[in-house]
Amino acid sequence: MGQQLFLIDPVARLRPEKDSSVALMQAGQRAGETIWVAEPSDLAAGAGGPQVRATAINTEPWYSAGQCCWLPLNHFQRVWMRKDPPVDEAYLYATHLLELAEASGVQVLNRPAGLRAWNEKLGALQFPELMAPTLVASQVELLSSFAREHGEVVLKPLGGRAGQGVVRASGSAPGLGALLELVTQQQRLPVMIQAFLPEVDAGDKRILLVQGEPLGAVNRKPKAGEFRSNLAVGGQPEATELTERERQICAALRPALIDAGLFFVGIDVIAGRLSEINVTSPTGVREVERLMNQPLADQTIERLRALV
């Protein structure tokens, strides 16, 4: 019987009917794995190597917990790093400790070096030909020029998640300069600015890739009066199928994702344009399972167990 550890936010806060981590844990248990949970702050390392203070749980029905204990990280065949952003100092230090476990043969998902290298906004810039017009900068002059060129734009903080802090603006707005000063913290912090795609009214598609292959997708439509389609801010999920263009995007990403050890990834696509590559704790599993009648979590665990 295998041992899987999930490094997550406090387990008591997870909503089993919506949470993708819970879906993966329950699928792992159905496959005969023993499921353990811990938080990144439960990691430690010393002369005896990396270890963790973890708790074994029974996931169905959600949930019952055993006794918490310290174990070496190589007690686990696989460790899922599914802590939600922000990717702050604590998060980054945890990835370094997880690399020590990798060195002893533990499979970490996603690979710690990949988590550090692939900022969820900046990672997509490796594929500019797949994106809407995009600029990352902290200089107000550059950002203003981009906004004037493209008219309607969207501003995204590089460390944001779930649509938080995303702002739509007009290149002709009289207060644009002040807004840019605010979001860049007086030109000290870079932000992403993208041409606004009005097709977002029809939805922003979340595509879940396992080992670079698209296994499921859900379309997310903004609620009335809102341009952000994230489920966390009221976006409504609906069933969908992948277009040929979307399959081409997935195929273009696949080699780089595999090379970076990014096993489970969620990409966002609007009107055939890549928007973001989510690598920390991609969501959408429950929505795909419910709307598409597809056992996505079980399929993911099956693919994982098949890896050499």
C-alpha positions in Angstrom: 0.0 0.0 0.0 1.4 3.4 -1.0 1.7 6.4 1.2 0.7 9.9 -0.1 1.2 13.1 1.8 -0.7 16.3 1.0 0.8 19.6 2.1 -2.2 21.8 2.2 -4.0 24.6 4.0 -5.6 23.5 7.3 -7.6 20.4 6.5 -10.6 21.5 8.6 -11.1 24.5 6.3 -11.4 22.5 3.1 -14.8 22.2 1.5 -15.1 18.6 0.2 -17.9 19.4 -2.3 -15.7 21.9 -4.0 -12.0 21.3 -3.2 -9.8 19.7 -5.8 -7.3 18.6 -3.1 -10.0 16.6 -1.4 -11.0 15.1 -4.7 -7.4 13.9 -5.2 -7.1 12.6 -1.7 -10.3 10.6 -1.9 -9.3 9.2 -5.3 -5.9 8.2 -3.8 -7.7 6.4 -0.9 -10.0 4.6 -3.4 -6.8 3.4 -5.2 -5.6 1.8 -2.0 -3.2 4.6 -0.9 -2.9 5.8 2.7 -3.5 9.5 2.8 -1.7 11.9 5.2 -2.0 15.6 5.6 0.2 18.4 6.9 0.9 22.1 6.4 4.2 23.4 5.0 5.0 24.8 8.5 5.1 21.1 9.7 8.2 20.5 7.6 11.7 20.3 9.3 15.2 19.1 8.3 18.4 18.3 10.2 21.1 15.7 10.5 18.5 12.9 10.0 17.2 14.4 6.8 13.8 16.1 6.0 10.8 15.2 8.1 7.2 16.2 8.6 4.7 16.3 11.4 1.7 14.6 9.6 -1.6 13.0 10.3 -3.2 10.0 8.6 -6.8 10.6 7.6 -9.8 8.7 6.4 -11.2 10.7 3.6 -14.6 9.1 3.1 -16.8 10.2 4.6 -15.0 13.5 5.0 -13.0 13.2 7.3 -11.6 11.5 10.4 -8.0 11.9 11.6 -5.5 9.6 13.4 -2.7 10.6 15.7 -0.3 13.3 14.6 3.4 12.1 14.4 6.8 13.0 13.1 7.9 10.9 10.1 10.8 11.1 7.6 9.6 12.5 4.3 11.0 9.4 2.5 8.3 7.5 4.4 6.0 8.7 1.6 6.2 7.6 -2.0 4.6 10.8 -3.2 4.1 14.3 -1.7 1.6 16.7 -3.1 2.4 20.4 -2.6 -1.1 21.9 -2.8 -0.8 24.9 -0.5 -2.7 27.8 -1.9 -0.8 31.0 -2.8 0.6 33.5 -1.9 4.0 32.1 -2.9 5.7 33.9 -0.1 8.9 33.3 1.9 7.4 30.4 3.8 6.2 28.8 0.6 9.6 29.1 -1.0 11.4 27.7 2.0 9.1 24.7 2.0 10.0 24.0 -1.6 13.7 23.9 -0.7 12.9 21.4 2.1 10.9 19.3 -0.4 13.9 19.2 -2.7 15.8 17.4 0.0 13.0 14.7 0.0 13.3 14.6 -3.8 17.0 13.8 -3.5 16.1 10.7 -1.4 13.7 9.4 -4.1 10.3 11.0 -3.0 8.1 12.1 -5.9 7.0 15.7 -5.2 4.0 17.0 -7.2 4.5 19.5 -8.5 8.4 19.5 -8.6 9.7 22.1 -6.2 12.0 23.8 -8.7 9.1 24.1 -11.1 6.9 25.7 -8.5 9.5 28.3 -7.9 10.3 29.0 -11.6 6.7 29.1 -12.9 5.0 32.1 -11.4 1.4 31.6 -12.4 1.3 34.9 -14.4 4.9 35.0 -15.6 5.1 31.4 -16.6 2.8 32.0 -19.6 5.3 34.6 -21.0 7.4 31.6 -22.2 4.7 31.3 -24.9 3.9 34.9 -26.0 2.7 33.7 -29.3 -0.2 31.9 -27.6 -1.3 34.9 -25.5 -3.2 38.2 -25.9 -0.9 41.2 -26.1 0.8 41.3 -22.7 3.4 43.4 -20.9 5.0 43.1 -17.5 6.6 46.3 -16.1 6.7 48.6 -13.2 7.3 51.8 -15.1 4.1 53.9 -15.4 5.2 55.3 -18.8 5.5 51.9 -20.3 2.3 50.7 -18.9 0.4 53.8 -19.9 1.7 53.5 -23.5 0.5 49.9 -23.7 -2.9 50.9 -22.3 -3.3 53.7 -24.8 -2.3 51.4 -27.7 -4.8 48.7 -26.7 -7.7 50.7 -25.3 -9.3 48.4 -22.8 -6.8 46.5 -20.6 -6.6 44.3 -17.6 -4.1 44.8 -14.7 -3.0 41.7 -12.8 -0.8 41.5 -9.7 1.9 38.9 -10.2 1.2 37.3 -6.8 -2.6 37.3 -7.0 -4.9 34.3 -7.0 -8.6 33.6 -7.8 -9.0 36.9 -9.5 -8.1 38.9 -6.5 -6.7 42.4 -7.3 -7.4 42.1 -11.1 -8.6 45.4 -12.4 -10.1 46.5 -15.8 -9.1 49.9 -17.0 -9.3 52.2 -20.1 -6.3 53.6 -21.8 -8.1 56.9 -22.1 -9.2 57.2 -18.4 -8.0 60.4 -16.8 -7.0 58.7 -13.6 -5.0 55.9 -15.3 -1.6 57.2 -14.2 -2.7 57.3 -10.5 -4.0 53.8 -10.8 -0.8 52.5 -12.2 1.2 54.3 -9.5 -1.0 52.5 -7.0 -0.8 49.0 -8.4 3.0 49.3 -8.9 3.6 50.7 -5.5 5.1 53.9 -7.0 6.9 52.0 -9.7 8.6 49.6 -7.4 6.6 46.4 -8.2 6.0 45.0 -11.7 2.5 44.1 -12.7 1.0 42.4 -15.7 -1.1 44.3 -18.2 -3.0 42.6 -21.0 -5.3 43.7 -23.7 -8.9 43.1 -22.6 -10.6 40.3 -24.5 -14.4 41.1 -24.7 -15.0 37.5 -25.5 -14.5 36.7 -21.8 -18.3 37.4 -21.6 -18.7 33.9 -23.2 -16.4 32.4 -20.6 -12.8 31.7 -19.5 -12.0 28.1 -19.9 -10.1 26.2 -17.2 -8.3 23.2 -18.7 -6.7 20.6 -16.4 -3.6 18.9 -17.7 -2.0 15.8 -16.3 1.5 15.1 -17.4 0.9 17.7 -20.1 -2.2 16.1 -21.5 -5.6 17.7 -21.2 -7.9 15.4 -19.2 -10.8 17.8 -18.5 -12.1 21.3 -18.8 -14.8 23.6 -17.5 -16.0 26.9 -18.9 -16.4 29.7 -16.3 -18.8 32.6 -17.1 -18.6 35.9 -15.3 -21.6 36.9 -13.3 -23.7 39.9 -14.4 -21.8 43.2 -14.1 -18.4 41.4 -13.6 -15.6 40.7 -16.1 -13.7 38.2 -13.8 -14.8 34.7 -14.3 -13.0 33.0 -11.4 -15.3 30.7 -9.4 -14.1 32.4 -6.2 -15.6 35.7 -7.3 -18.9 34.3 -8.5 -18.1 32.9 -11.9 -20.5 30.1 -13.0 -19.1 26.8 -14.3 -20.6 25.1 -17.3 -19.9 22.0 -19.3 -17.6 22.5 -22.3 -15.5 20.7 -24.9 -12.0 21.6 -26.1 -11.6 23.4 -29.5 -8.9 22.5 -31.9 -7.1 25.8 -31.0 -7.2 24.8 -27.3 -5.7 21.4 -28.1 -3.0 23.1 -30.0 -2.2 25.3 -27.0 -2.0 22.2 -24.7 0.3 20.4 -27.2 2.6 23.4 -27.3 2.9 23.5 -23.5 3.3 19.8 -22.9 7.1 19.4 -23.5 7.9 22.3 -21.2 5.5 21.2 -18.5 6.9 17.7 -18.4 10.5 18.9 -18.4 9.7 21.2 -15.4 8.1 18.3 -13.5 4.7 20.0 -13.5 2.5 17.0 -13.3 -0.9 18.6 -12.5 -1.6 22.0 -14.0 -4.6 24.2 -14.8 -4.4 26.6 -17.7 -6.8 29.4 -18.4 -7.8 30.2 -22.0 -10.0 33.0 -23.3 -11.0 33.2 -26.9 -8.2 30.8 -27.9 -5.6 32.9 -26.1 -3.6 31.5 -23.1 -4.1 33.7 -20.0 -2.4 31.9 -17.1 -0.6 28.6 -16.2 -1.6 27.6 -12.6 0.8 25.2 -11.0 0.5 25.6 -7.2 -3.0 24.2 -6.4 -5.0 24.1 -9.6 -8.8 23.9 -9.1 -11.7 22.7 -11.2 -11.7 19.0 -10.5 -15.1 18.9 -8.8 -16.7 21.0 -11.5 -15.4 18.7 -14.3 -16.5 15.6 -12.4 -20.0 17.1 -11.9 -20.6 18.8 -15.2 -18.9 16.4 -17.5 -19.7 13.2 -15.6 -16.0 12.3 -15.7 -14.0 10.7 -12.8 -11.1 13.2 -13.2 -9.5 12.7 -9.8 -9.4 8.9 -10.3 -8.0 9.3 -13.7 -5.3 11.6 -12.3 -4.3 9.1 -9.6 -4.3 6.3 -12.2 -1.8 8.3 -14.4 0.3 9.1 -11.3 0.6 5.4 -10.3 1.5 4.5 -13.8 4.6 6.8 -13.8 7.9 5.0 -13.5 
